[in-house]
Amino acid sequence: MKKITLFILSLFCFGISISQSYKVNCVGFYNLENLFDTINDPFINDEDFLPEGSYAWGAKKYKNKINNMALVISKIATEVSPDGLALLGVSEVENRGVLEDLVADEQIKNRDYKIIHYDSPDHRGIDVGLLYQEKYFKPTNSIAYKLTFADKPDYTTRDQLLVSGELDGEMVHIIVAHWPSRRGGQTASEPRRIDAAILGRKIIDSLFIVDPTAKIILMGDLNDDPVNKSVKDHINATGKLKKVKDGKFFNTMYAHYKSGNGTLAWNDAWNLFDQVLISQSLCSKDASSYVYHKSVVYNQDWLKQKEGRFKGYPHRTHAGGQYLNGYSDHFPVYIVLKKKV
């Protein structure tokens, strides 16, 4: 957390200006793209990510992946706060062990990130999790909600993680999600993401029952864009701050999407699947407690492919079966929260 001056308030009637200072905290999300270890887990489908697997995933490649992910995390939001992200939701991690290796990397070790993680029943063996700096955030409760489908009871996917706690003394609730993919096409797979959105909304509404003014952040790889039905209708998220009322959420990534920014590319088209949605209480103009200030798609040039057919795409770990020693096929996203000193 850092005390900064974000802007100047001018009191023209007195002919003077007052500099208003704020505390800020940054909250982000990053799809780490197949952060698997090199050890065979007989209960999940991790065969490709073994030394003898199709990716020849040995100790050196795993160490490179950890180092690359830690490098990105070490730089996100440091232009706002020297400690970077107070909270980071992650997806596509195999287990708690890979997160322990990640937070122990020398590039972010001094931040002393703590971990909240539950093993999910996902058929690929990937989970979501939350990293947090304890000096800024103190969790009070966490729970993993299983996503099931009435028409496909044997289909397994990622849990949705709810973590409640105090951010600099203020209660906030964080939902980290990785909704079902578009495998089989957007239209055919859409009902799965609508089911995921319905579950997310149930979690939200359960929090509102206890506290109608709850500060809630839902973030994750939603595998849908801000304008798709799952996000717009079932979470009830809008891209316009003035419409945030009566339980609606504000989609902090909507304007980025409308301006053509994305977090991943496929077939020469950009999508913005990685989103951060916030409840009405975080949209207040009264900054006596933490409120939303801005959102960022962290799409720095050094995170992009430099040449070839995929120039400008996120520089990922593998593409077309080739090892690229990159970062992820998604760009990270984050929001800045501010509070008057």
Secondary structure, DSSP 8 states (H G I E B T S, - for coil): -EEEEEEEEEETTTTEEEEEEEEEEEEEEEEEEEE--SS--TTS--GGGSTTSTT---HHHHHHHHHHHHHHHHHTTTTT-TT--SEEEEEEE--HHHHHHHHTSTTTGGG-EEEEE-----TT--EEEEEEETTTEEEEEEEEE----TT-TT-----EEEEEEEETTEEEEEEEEE----TT-HHHHHHHHHHHHHHHHHHHHHHHHH-TT--EEEEEE-SS-TTSHIIIIIS-EES-GGG--TT-EEETTHHHHHTT--SEEETTEEE--EEEEE-GGGG-S-TTS-EEEEEEE---GGGB--SSTTTTSB--SEETTEE-----SS--EEEEEEEE-
